[in-house]
Amino acid sequence: MTPMQRVVAALTFDTPDRVPVGLYFQSASQYDLMDADYTWEEALTHSRKQYKIVEKHYTKWGADNFFLPLDFRAEGEAFGAKLSYKLRCGEGFRMPISTEFVINSYDDIDKLQVFDPYKDGRLPTILNTIDKLSNKYANKVPVIGFVNNPVDILADIYAGRYETIYTDLLKNPDFIHRALTVITEGCIEFGKAMVASGATAIATVIGGTTNQVVSPDQYKEFVADYHQKILSSPVTVIIPGDSLKRTIEVAARHL
């Protein structure tokens, strides 16, 4: 089987010739960045350099897929958060973090608008890389796209991050739901754009909403219900390690 056939067989609950080796963790690209002498900012914002790094997932490391985006901050930046790549430890070889937020008070929720994945932030760079990879490796190696957990995206655009979010789950759940509704729509639009650009499947995570910090009821209300909205959209979604793991749709051209 080709990597494409192998991955699609696994996604559609068929039997592949072997278990696919799926590269998932973005930090695996750190070594390739060092070899190429690229900073994270260069790799995340420059299409040619991003393509060079991501292509190594298959050509150097032998994974059965390409994985994009390379970091978790893409959607937060597209919503308007400002990022910093300069930290005391690691300088340019550190992934970005949010340093300026879209929501600094409850009143700022009105500023939150669904982004355009073809225009905002560096999402167009990601889509361009997916397009180039899917064209070069069409029907041979799949691109697995990624949308972040809506709660984790909220932590990138909401001042106070998780500490404030966890408090608001109890104090102001309506505010959290308003924010997650907009964010989830952004996830769906980004997922659709990745599939349209050539991605075979889309992955997501539970991130900072494990059972160590939220109750089962909170998980259902603030995580699972929004994941379900993404899952119910015309996008293939894999949630690694999650009981909700299932495939909704595989891009028709690969079936």
C-alpha positions in Angstrom: 0.0 0.0 0.0 1.0 3.6 -0.5 0.9 5.9 2.5 -2.3 7.4 1.2 -4.0 4.0 0.8 -2.7 2.9 4.3 -4.0 6.0 6.1 -7.3 6.1 4.3 -7.8 2.4 5.1 -7.3 3.1 8.8 -9.6 6.2 8.7 -12.4 4.2 7.1 -12.0 1.2 9.4 -10.6 -1.0 6.6 -7.5 -3.2 7.1 -4.2 -1.6 6.0 -1.1 -3.6 5.2 0.4 -2.3 8.4 -0.4 0.3 11.1 0.2 3.7 9.6 3.1 5.7 11.1 1.5 9.1 11.6 3.7 12.0 12.6 1.6 14.2 14.9 3.7 16.3 17.3 4.8 19.6 15.9 7.9 19.8 18.0 9.3 16.9 16.0 10.3 19.6 13.4 12.6 21.3 15.8 15.6 19.2 14.6 14.8 20.0 10.9 14.6 23.7 11.8 18.0 23.6 13.4 19.5 21.7 10.4 18.0 24.3 8.0 19.0 27.2 10.3 15.4 28.5 10.3 13.7 30.1 13.3 10.2 29.1 14.2 9.0 32.4 12.9 10.6 31.9 9.5 9.1 28.4 9.2 5.6 29.4 10.2 5.4 32.5 8.1 7.3 31.7 4.9 5.7 29.3 2.6 8.8 28.0 0.9 10.6 27.4 4.2 7.5 25.8 5.7 7.2 23.4 2.7 10.9 22.4 3.0 10.4 21.5 6.7 7.1 19.7 6.4 8.2 17.7 3.4 10.8 16.0 5.6 8.0 14.3 7.6 7.9 11.8 4.8 11.2 12.2 2.9 13.5 12.1 5.9 11.5 10.5 8.8 9.4 8.1 6.8 6.0 9.0 8.2 2.9 8.0 6.3 1.7 11.6 6.3 2.5 15.3 6.3 1.2 17.3 9.3 0.1 20.9 9.4 0.0 23.5 11.0 3.3 23.1 12.8 2.1 25.0 15.9 -1.0 25.6 18.0 -1.2 29.3 17.7 -2.4 29.6 14.1 -6.1 30.1 14.8 -5.5 32.5 17.8 -3.4 34.7 15.6 -6.0 34.7 12.8 -8.5 35.8 15.4 -6.3 38.8 16.2 -3.9 37.8 19.0 -0.3 39.1 18.7 2.4 36.6 19.1 6.0 36.7 20.3 8.7 34.4 19.2 11.4 35.8 21.5 11.7 34.3 25.0 14.6 34.4 27.4 15.1 30.7 26.8 15.7 29.6 23.2 15.1 32.9 21.4 14.0 32.2 17.8 14.0 28.4 18.3 10.9 28.6 20.5 7.4 28.2 19.3 5.3 31.4 19.5 3.1 32.5 22.4 0.3 35.0 22.7 1.4 38.3 24.2 -1.4 40.6 23.2 -5.0 39.4 23.5 -8.2 40.1 21.6 -10.4 39.8 24.7 -9.2 41.7 27.8 -12.7 42.1 29.4 -16.1 40.6 29.0 -17.2 43.6 26.8 -14.5 42.6 24.3 -16.5 39.5 23.2 -18.3 41.7 20.7 -15.0 42.2 18.9 -14.6 38.5 18.2 -15.4 37.7 14.6 -14.9 34.5 12.5 -11.7 34.9 10.5 -11.2 34.3 6.8 -8.8 31.4 6.4 -7.8 32.6 3.0 -6.8 36.1 4.3 -6.2 36.3 8.0 -3.0 35.6 9.9 -0.7 33.0 8.4 -3.5 30.6 7.6 -3.0 31.4 3.9 0.7 30.2 4.2 -0.5 26.9 5.7 -3.1 26.4 3.0 -0.5 27.2 0.3 1.9 24.6 1.8 -0.9 22.0 1.9 -1.7 22.8 -1.7 1.9 22.3 -2.8 2.3 19.1 -0.9 -1.0 17.6 -2.1 -0.2 18.4 -5.7 3.3 16.9 -5.6 2.3 13.8 -3.6 -1.2 13.5 -4.9 -2.7 10.1 -4.1 0.6 9.0 -2.6 1.1 10.7 0.8 -1.8 12.3 2.7 -1.7 15.7 4.4 -3.3 15.5 7.9 -4.4 19.0 8.9 -5.1 20.2 12.4 -7.5 22.5 14.2 -6.9 23.3 17.8 -9.4 22.6 20.6 -11.7 25.6 20.8 -11.0 26.1 24.5 -7.3 26.2 23.8 -7.8 28.8 21.1 -9.8 30.8 23.6 -6.7 30.6 25.9 -4.7 32.2 23.1 -7.0 35.2 22.7 -8.3 35.8 26.2 -6.2 37.6 28.8 -5.5 35.4 31.8 -5.6 32.4 29.6 -6.5 29.1 31.3 -6.7 30.4 34.9 -9.4 32.9 33.8 -11.2 30.4 31.6 -11.5 27.8 34.3 -12.9 30.4 36.7 -15.4 31.6 34.1 -16.6 28.0 33.5 -18.3 28.5 36.8 -18.7 32.3 37.1 -19.7 33.2 33.5 -20.5 30.2 31.4 -22.6 32.2 29.0 -19.5 34.3 28.1 -17.5 31.1 27.5 -20.3 29.7 25.3 -20.4 32.9 23.2 -16.7 32.8 22.7 -16.6 29.1 21.9 -19.5 29.4 19.4 -17.5 31.9 17.3 -14.2 30.0 17.7 -15.8 26.7 16.6 -17.1 28.4 13.5 -13.6 29.4 12.8 -12.3 25.9 13.3 -14.9 24.6 10.8 -14.0 27.2 8.2 -10.3 26.5 8.6 -10.9 22.7 8.4 -12.9 23.1 5.2 -10.2 25.3 3.7 -7.5 22.7 4.5 -9.6 19.9 2.9 -10.2 22.2 -0.1 -6.5 22.7 -0.4 -5.8 19.0 -0.4 -5.8 17.7 3.2 -7.1 14.2 3.6 -8.1 14.5 7.2 -8.2 16.9 10.1 -7.1 16.2 13.6 -7.9 18.0 16.9 -7.1 17.6 20.6 -8.6 18.0 24.0 -5.6 20.1 25.1 -6.0 21.9 28.4 -9.4 20.4 29.2 -8.3 17.0 30.6 -10.1 15.3 33.5 -7.5 16.8 35.8 -9.0 20.3 35.4 -12.6 19.9 34.2 -15.4 17.7 35.4 -17.2 15.2 33.1 -20.2 17.5 32.9 -17.9 20.5 32.1 -16.1 18.4 29.5 -19.4 17.5 27.8 -20.7 21.1 27.9 -17.6 23.1 27.0 -15.5 20.5 25.0 -17.4 17.5 23.6 -20.4 19.5 22.4 -18.2 21.9 20.4 -16.1 19.0 19.1 -19.3 17.4 17.9 -20.1 20.5 15.9 -16.8 20.2 14.2 -17.3 16.5 13.7 -20.7 17.1 12.2 -19.3 19.5 9.6 -18.1 18.2 6.2 -14.6 17.7 7.5 -12.7 14.6 8.5 -11.7 14.8 12.2 -9.5 12.5 14.3 -9.3 13.1 18.1 -6.3 11.1 19.2 -6.9 9.2 22.4 -10.5 10.4 22.7 -13.5 8.2 23.0 -15.2 10.3 20.3 -12.6 9.2 17.8 -14.4 8.6 14.5 -14.3 9.5 10.9 -17.1 11.6 9.4 -15.8 12.0 5.8 -12.7 11.3 3.8 -12.1 13.5 0.8 -14.0 11.8 -2.0 -11.1 11.9 -4.5 -9.0 9.6 -2.2 -11.7 6.9 -1.8 
